[in-house]
Amino acid sequence: MKKLCFVVSSPATALAFLKGPMEVLAASYELHLVANTTHPQELLEELPIKAVHVFPIERGIRPLHDLRCLIQVIRFFRHGDFDALHSVSPKAGLMAMLGGYFARTPLRTHTFTGQVWANKKGVFRFLLKAIDRLIARCATQVLVDGKSQRQFLVDEGVVDSKAEVLGKGSICGVSLARFSPNSSLRAKRRKALGLSENEWAFMFLGRLNKDKGVIDLIHAFSELNQTEHTSSLFLIGHDEEEIQARFQSVSNKIHFIPFEKKPEELLQACDTFCLPSYREGFGLSVIEASALEKPIICSDAYGLQDTIVKGETGLRHRVGEVADLKEQLYWALQHPEKMRAMGKNGRVYVKENFSGQVLLNAWKNFYAEKLPVL
């Protein structure tokens, strides 16, 4: 059986995005996972893989540390005798594609899921963009998780026209069974959150940091007139920049919730899903919320162009424009029925374009062509 090794920096990436693809590929290939983790046994229990190989692949740039890690990875790939490597995330991509190149692994695939440098300037942008170019040059196959992101990378000279998008975008698509509207679960979750029947709940789910637009969302929401329309804002996810400590006192209608293992349940409680990101590769959380019939308010960042149909499944605002974001929030409160209609349209849009089964079939077909089973 041919050997395929996935490479990620964070185990969360494998659990959130690669479990489905691994499940369809495990029948044809011996799967391995390289990750920076202290709990390899948990990954073995959750994923259909033969082994977890722990390497100190860190997200930040540490030249000497990264060089030592790369040397270790090259040695591992040479002795592991893998037929294919597949990386997700920038640092994992650098280690896997460069390491695989020197180890002469035949098939080397990297999936681009967003660019840290997209909204940066100067030397930092130049360096990170150069790293992405190197990743693409060392790969034998390049995948991008969104069509608008692919065009951005082509225009920036990072990838060429051979880069592919599986299906119509995203890594694994959305399970329409898992992300399905449930009125009883919605009522249960709203009661637990202390939401009244008429209170409009805005919700963000993801990493809490400036680049995700969370600070803009806090400022925009805090300017809404609560006497005119009662509403709450829920910010869910890992707080990477002490957002809660800095802004919790802004309003008693803003609530912080730690990372949620079952987002499909918590999202049931909201009335509008918000993603005011400064940069985004695709925006899986948007199509997951749409599958739950939640109308969307998101920025016009290039990676989010594929996730909603403006005016039909959600609203857009200009990146970094707090006043524009506030207008969209206010419009949602003024037009609840139109927002609910957008939510219903959203599930149809996801079903037609981002069904999980369609994406998993695309994974299966991709590897059947690139790494045929003898």
C-alpha positions in Angstrom: 0.0 0.0 0.0 1.4 3.4 -0.9 2.3 5.8 1.9 0.9 9.3 2.2 2.0 11.7 4.9 0.1 14.8 6.0 2.0 17.6 7.6 0.5 20.3 9.8 1.9 22.6 12.4 -1.1 22.4 14.7 -3.1 19.2 15.4 -6.2 21.3 15.4 -5.7 21.7 11.6 -5.8 18.0 11.1 -8.9 17.5 13.3 -10.9 20.4 11.9 -10.1 20.1 8.2 -8.4 16.8 7.3 -10.5 14.2 9.2 -13.0 13.8 6.4 -10.4 13.6 3.6 -8.3 11.1 5.6 -11.4 8.9 6.1 -11.9 8.6 2.3 -8.2 8.1 1.6 -7.5 5.6 4.4 -9.1 2.8 2.3 -6.5 3.2 -0.4 -3.3 4.5 1.3 -1.3 4.1 4.5 -1.7 7.4 6.2 0.8 9.2 8.5 0.6 12.5 10.2 3.5 14.9 11.1 2.4 17.5 13.7 3.6 19.6 16.6 1.7 17.9 19.4 2.1 16.7 23.0 -0.9 14.3 22.7 -0.2 12.0 19.7 -2.4 9.3 21.2 -5.4 11.5 21.0 -4.8 12.0 17.2 -4.4 8.3 16.7 -7.8 7.7 18.3 -9.5 10.5 16.3 -8.0 10.0 12.9 -7.7 7.0 10.6 -3.9 7.0 10.5 -1.1 4.5 11.2 1.2 6.8 13.1 1.8 10.3 14.4 5.3 11.7 14.1 6.0 14.7 16.4 8.2 17.5 15.1 8.6 21.1 16.5 7.0 22.9 13.6 6.1 26.3 15.0 4.0 29.0 13.4 6.4 31.8 14.2 9.7 32.5 12.4 12.7 31.2 14.4 15.6 30.8 11.9 17.9 28.5 13.8 15.1 26.4 15.3 13.4 26.1 11.9 16.7 25.0 10.2 17.2 22.3 12.8 13.6 21.2 12.4 14.0 21.1 8.6 17.1 18.9 8.8 15.2 16.5 11.1 12.2 16.5 8.6 14.5 15.8 5.6 16.0 12.8 7.4 12.6 11.5 8.4 11.2 11.8 4.9 14.3 9.9 3.5 13.9 7.0 5.9 10.1 7.0 5.8 10.1 6.2 2.1 6.8 8.1 1.5 5.2 8.1 -1.9 3.4 11.5 -1.2 3.4 14.4 1.2 0.5 16.8 1.7 0.9 20.0 3.8 -1.6 22.6 5.1 -0.6 25.9 6.7 2.5 28.1 5.8 5.2 26.7 8.2 4.1 23.1 7.7 4.2 23.8 3.9 7.8 25.2 4.1 9.0 22.2 6.1 7.1 19.6 4.0 7.7 20.9 0.5 11.3 21.9 1.0 12.0 18.8 3.1 10.3 16.6 0.5 12.2 18.3 -2.3 15.6 17.4 -0.8 14.3 13.9 0.2 13.1 13.4 -3.3 9.5 12.4 -2.3 7.8 11.9 -5.7 4.4 13.6 -5.0 4.5 16.8 -2.9 1.2 18.7 -2.5 0.6 21.9 -0.6 -2.8 23.5 0.1 -2.9 27.2 0.5 -5.5 28.3 3.0 -4.7 32.1 3.4 -1.8 34.5 3.3 -0.5 36.1 6.5 1.3 38.7 4.3 -1.9 39.8 2.4 -2.4 42.9 4.6 1.2 43.5 5.6 3.8 45.9 4.2 7.5 46.2 3.8 10.1 43.6 4.6 7.7 41.4 6.5 5.4 41.1 3.5 8.3 40.5 1.1 9.8 37.7 3.3 6.5 35.9 3.9 5.5 36.2 0.3 8.9 34.8 -0.7 8.3 31.8 1.6 5.0 31.1 -0.1 6.7 31.3 -3.5 9.3 28.8 -2.3 6.6 26.4 -1.1 4.9 26.6 -4.5 8.2 26.0 -6.4 9.1 23.0 -4.3 5.6 21.4 -4.6 4.8 19.1 -7.5 1.1 20.0 -7.0 -0.5 23.1 -5.6 -4.1 23.3 -4.3 -5.9 26.5 -3.1 -9.0 26.3 -1.0 -10.9 29.1 -2.9 -11.2 30.4 -6.4 -10.8 34.1 -5.4 -7.7 33.2 -3.3 -6.3 31.3 -6.3 -6.7 34.4 -8.5 -5.1 36.5 -5.9 -2.1 34.2 -5.7 -1.8 34.1 -9.5 -1.9 37.9 -9.7 0.7 38.2 -7.0 3.0 35.8 -8.8 3.0 33.2 -6.0 1.5 30.3 -8.0 0.9 29.7 -11.7 -2.2 28.8 -13.6 -1.7 25.1 -12.9 -2.8 25.6 -9.2 -6.1 23.8 -8.6 -9.2 24.3 -6.5 -11.0 21.1 -5.4 -14.7 21.4 -6.2 -15.8 25.0 -5.8 -13.7 25.7 -2.8 -12.9 24.9 0.9 -10.8 22.0 2.1 -13.4 19.6 3.2 -16.8 21.3 2.5 -19.7 21.2 4.9 -21.6 18.2 6.3 -25.2 19.2 5.7 -26.3 16.6 8.2 -24.1 17.9 11.0 -24.7 21.6 10.2 -28.5 21.4 9.9 -31.1 23.8 11.5 -32.6 22.5 14.7 -35.3 24.6 16.4 -35.3 22.7 19.7 -31.5 22.9 20.0 -31.7 26.6 19.1 -34.1 27.2 21.9 -32.0 25.2 24.4 -28.8 27.0 23.5 -30.4 30.5 23.6 -31.9 29.7 27.0 -28.4 28.7 28.2 -27.0 31.9 26.9 -29.7 34.0 28.6 -31.2 35.3 25.3 -34.8 36.4 25.2 -37.0 35.5 22.3 -36.8 39.0 20.7 -33.1 39.6 21.3 -31.0 39.5 18.2 -27.7 37.6 18.6 -24.7 38.4 16.5 -22.0 35.8 16.7 -18.3 35.4 15.7 -16.5 32.1 15.8 -12.7 31.8 15.2 -9.4 32.9 16.5 -9.8 36.2 18.5 -7.2 38.6 17.0 -7.0 41.9 15.1 -6.6 40.3 11.7 -10.0 38.5 12.1 -11.6 41.9 12.5 -12.8 41.2 16.1 -11.8 44.6 17.4 -13.7 46.3 14.6 -16.7 44.2 15.4 -16.5 45.1 19.1 -16.3 48.9 18.2 -19.2 48.7 15.6 -21.5 46.7 17.9 -20.8 48.9 20.9 -22.1 51.9 18.9 -25.6 50.3 18.3 -28.5 51.8 20.2 -29.7 49.1 22.5 -32.9 51.0 23.4 -34.0 50.8 19.8 -33.1 47.2 19.1 -32.0 44.7 21.8 -29.0 42.7 20.7 -26.0 40.8 22.0 -22.6 39.9 20.5 -20.9 36.6 21.2 -17.2 36.1 20.5 -16.2 32.5 20.4 -12.7 31.1 20.1 -9.2 31.1 21.4 -8.2 34.6 22.6 -4.8 35.1 21.0 -4.3 38.8 21.8 -6.1 39.3 25.2 -9.1 40.7 23.5 -11.4 39.9 26.4 -9.2 41.6 29.0 -8.9 44.7 26.8 -12.6 45.1 25.7 -14.9 43.2 28.1 -15.8 46.5 29.9 -16.9 48.1 26.7 -20.5 46.7 26.9 -22.3 44.2 29.1 -23.9 42.9 25.9 -20.6 41.5 24.6 -19.9 38.0 25.7 -16.7 35.9 25.4 -16.9 32.1 25.1 -13.8 29.8 24.9 -13.2 27.5 21.9 -16.3 25.4 21.2 -15.9 21.8 20.2 -19.4 21.6 18.7 -19.8 24.9 16.8 -22.8 23.4 14.9 -24.7 23.5 18.2 -23.7 26.9 19.5 -24.2 28.6 16.2 -27.8 27.5 16.3 -28.4 30.2 18.9 -27.4 33.2 16.7 -29.4 35.3 14.3 -26.5 36.6 12.3 -22.9 35.2 11.8 -20.2 37.8 11.5 -16.7 37.5 10.0 -15.2 41.0 9.5 -11.8 39.5 8.6 -8.9 41.6 7.2 -7.6 38.6 5.4 -9.1 35.2 4.8 -8.2 32.2 2.6 -11.7 30.9 2.2 -13.9 31.2 5.3 -15.2 27.8 6.2 -17.0 29.1 9.2 -19.1 31.3 6.9 -20.4 28.4 4.9 -20.9 26.3 8.0 -23.1 29.1 9.4 -24.9 29.4 6.1 -25.7 25.7 6.2 -27.4 26.4 9.5 -29.6 29.0 7.7 -27.7 31.9 9.4 -27.5 35.2 7.4 -23.9 36.4 7.1 -22.2 39.8 7.6 -18.6 39.6 6.4 -15.9 41.8 4.9 -15.0 42.0 1.3 -11.6 40.3 1.8 -10.6 38.5 -1.3 -10.9 35.0 0.3 -14.5 35.6 1.3 -15.7 36.4 -2.2 -16.8 32.8 -2.8 -18.6 32.3 0.5 -21.7 34.5 0.2 -23.9 36.0 -2.5 -24.2 39.7 -1.6 -27.8 40.6 -0.9 -29.0 37.0 -1.2 -27.2 35.1 1.5 -25.6 37.9 3.4 -24.1 41.4 3.5 -20.6 42.7 2.9 -18.7 45.6 4.3 -15.3 47.2 3.3 -12.3 45.7 5.1 -11.4 47.7 8.2 -14.3 50.1 7.9 -16.0 50.2 11.3 -18.7 52.7 10.2 -19.5 50.4 7.2 -19.7 47.4 9.5 -21.9 49.2 11.9 -24.3 50.1 9.0 -24.6 46.4 8.2 -25.3 45.4 11.8 -27.9 48.1 12.1 -29.5 47.1 8.8 -29.8 43.5 10.1 -31.6 44.7 13.2 -34.0 46.8 11.1 -34.8 44.0 8.6 -35.1 40.8 10.5 -37.3 39.0 8.0 -35.1 39.8 5.1 -32.1 38.5 7.1 -33.9 35.3 7.9 -34.7 34.9 4.2 -31.0 35.3 3.4 -30.3 32.6 5.9 -32.6 30.2 4.1 -31.0 31.1 0.8 -27.6 30.4 2.4 -28.3 26.8 3.0 -29.4 26.3 -0.6 -26.2 28.0 -1.8 -24.0 25.8 0.4 -25.9 22.6 -0.7 -25.4 23.5 -4.3 -21.7 24.5 -4.0 -19.9 23.3 -0.9 -21.4 19.9 0.1 -19.0 17.9 2.1 -19.6 14.8 0.0 -18.7 16.7 -3.2 -15.4 17.8 -1.7 -14.5 14.4 -0.3 -15.1 12.9 -3.7 -12.8 15.6 -5.2 -10.1 14.5 -2.7 -10.5 10.9 -3.7 -10.4 11.7 -7.4 -7.4 14.0 -7.0 -5.3 11.2 -5.4 -6.6 8.5 -7.7 -5.2 10.5 -10.5 -1.9 11.7 -8.9 -1.1 8.6 -6.8 -2.9 5.6 -8.5 -3.3 2.5 -6.5 -1.6 -0.5 -8.1 
